[in-house]
Amino acid sequence: MKAAVIDQYGQVADVVTVAERPVPAVGPRDVLIQARAAGVNPVDHLIIKGFLRAGELTQPLVVGSEVAGVVAEVGGEVTGFAVGDEVFARVDPRVGAAFAEYVAVDQSLVAAKPRALSFTEAASLPLVGLTAWQALTEQSQVGPDTTVLIHGGAGGVGSVAVQLAKHLGAHVVATASADSAELVRKLGADQVIDYRTEQFDEVLSGVDVVFDTVGGQTQDRSFAVLKPGGVLVSIVPIADAEAKQAQWNVDARSFMMRPHGEQLAALARLVESGELQPLVETTFPLADASEALQKVERGGARGKTVITIPA
């Protein structure tokens, strides 16, 4: 099968190639997915550059974090999935391997693809959807009568977080560029702040939850808008978190999403009910996986970049 691989850690443009690899072996709990599309995410760059490595590479590594496709084979202990089912999954981050024609995934990480979505749309959802859901429901308790500030409201994670926060009943404020403001409002934001012309920490206060997808100065300035006892949740590490919690009398936590098939199925139900719609900006064929990764690395996206894989 064809797959996007690296033989060594390094810069995307230098190390990512498309090569022939064996079809993955199917374990007793595995679902073998004939991939139709795979989402591209910033975490893929961390893997490619070696920031998440457990050791040096001893064989080519297939990269990629999320996939949608058709079940081609199931292991002997698999229940709930059968050959021919349309599914999607956030793959085990210890294994990766989504940028390939076939992907083996433990059944606990797989969910039925929403009928309302194309494979391309479905492949864009697992990582960002689970990240946003866990940030808003596990790392914080977003619900009615809460105000949530979401940074990067037009991005992959942010665009889903806006919709989920609205579904949970929150008053939603998001930062975005002016040319993305109308889009973010349509996703459910009650207020959009143009981060290029407005200082969010000068116009906001008393916020219950900040969901930070940006980091840096944006993260640092976010403490000032939280009410006492508020929560800052970030997918970017928080420097000196304990000191900042004490200074501002808030809770501050960073986290990394974990794959979860049941939560993914819950997100699929929100898609079917019309409360959640993934946002895809650009697609690339598998042969151009390196270009797709470099595009995501440059940032500034409105939604997700997805690699398409012909049947």
Buried (B, 14 or more C-beta within 10 A) or exposed (E): BBBBBBEEBEEBEEBBEBEEBEBBEBBEBBBBBBBBBBBBBBBBBEBBBBEBEEEEBEEBBBBBBBBBBBBBBBBEEBEEBEEEBBBBBBBBBEBBBBBBBBBBBBBEBBBBBBEBBBBBBBBBBBBBBBBBBBBBBEBBEBBEEBBBBBBBBBBBBBBBBBBBBBBBEBBBBBBBBEEBBEBBBEBBBBBBBBBEEBEBBEEBEEBBBBBBBBBEEBBBBBBEBBBEEBBBBBBBEBEEBEEBBEEBEBBBBBEEBBBBBEBBBBBBEBBEEEBBBBBBBBBBEBEBBBBBBBBBBEEEBBBBBBBBBEE
